[in-house]
Amino acid sequence: MKAKQGQSFCDLVIQGTGNIENAVEMAILNNLSITDNLSIDQVLMPAGKENKSILEIWSEYNLPATALTDENLSVIIPDEGIGAMIIEDTFIIR
């Protein structure tokens, strides 16, 4: 399997085996971590037991792509609120 733009390791696990439970086995086979970012056209070997009912959902034109880029992440998690405040800079205690 080749990684496409926007695909995460877990996307390829689902695409190749139909079962996220194969993530660790597939990571070991491909010498990767399940949190590694993939490059476009990076080739991975599927591993583990296939779930054919899930595999039928995915085709060449219907592939999972859930990897987040920095640009997408900034849209989803805006820099506002208590989590983004810096004490004595944007969060002032009086």
N, C-alpha and C positions, 0 to 999 in steps of 0.2 A: 504494500500500500504506500502511496505517496501522499504526504501532507499537502493540503491546499492552503491558500491564504485564509487566515482566521481560524484555523483548526488547532485545537489543543491536543495534548496526548490522550486525554480521556475521550475526545471526539473520535480519534482513530481506534481506540479500544472498542467503542460502540460500533463504529463503522465496520471494523474487521471481524469482530466476534459476536456482537449483539449482546454482550454481557460485561458490565463494568467490573464484575468480580474478577475478571481476567487481567485487571490493570497491573497488579504486582507481578504476575507471571510474565506478562508482556514487557514490562519495564526491565526485568532481569534479562530476558532474552535479547532485548535491544540495547542493553547497557545504558539505560536512561533512568531518570527519576520521574515519577508520575507528575511532578510539578515543573519539569523542564519545558522551556519554550522550544517549539519546533520551527525549523526553517522550511520555507516553501520547497517542495519536491524532496524533502527528507524521506527516505524509504524506511518503513518499519515492517517487521515480520509479525504477523498475528500469532497469538498463542492462547491456549486454553480451549475450553468447550464452547462451541457455537450455540447461540440461541437463534434458530432459523426464523422464528416468527418476527423477531426484531430486525434481523438482517434483511428481510423482505421489504421493510420500510425504506431502507436506504438504497439508493441507486446512484449512478454516475451523476445525475442531475439533482439529487436530493440528499446532500451530505450535511452532517452536523458541523457547525462552525461556531463554537462558543468562546474562543480565545479572546481575551480583552487586550486592546492596545492602550497605551497611555492616553491617547485622544478619547477613546470610548470611555475609559475609566473616569476622566474628568467630567464627562457629561453625566454619568451615572452618580458619581459622588462629588458634588460641588464643594468647593473650598469655603464652607460657611458652617456656622454652628459651633458648639462647644468642642467637637472633635478636631476642628481645624484651628482653634485659637491658641495663641502663644501667650503664656503668663507674662504680664507687664509689657506686652507689645500690643496685641489685639484683644487680650483679655485682661482687664485691669481690675484688681481687687482694691476696694476702698474701705 
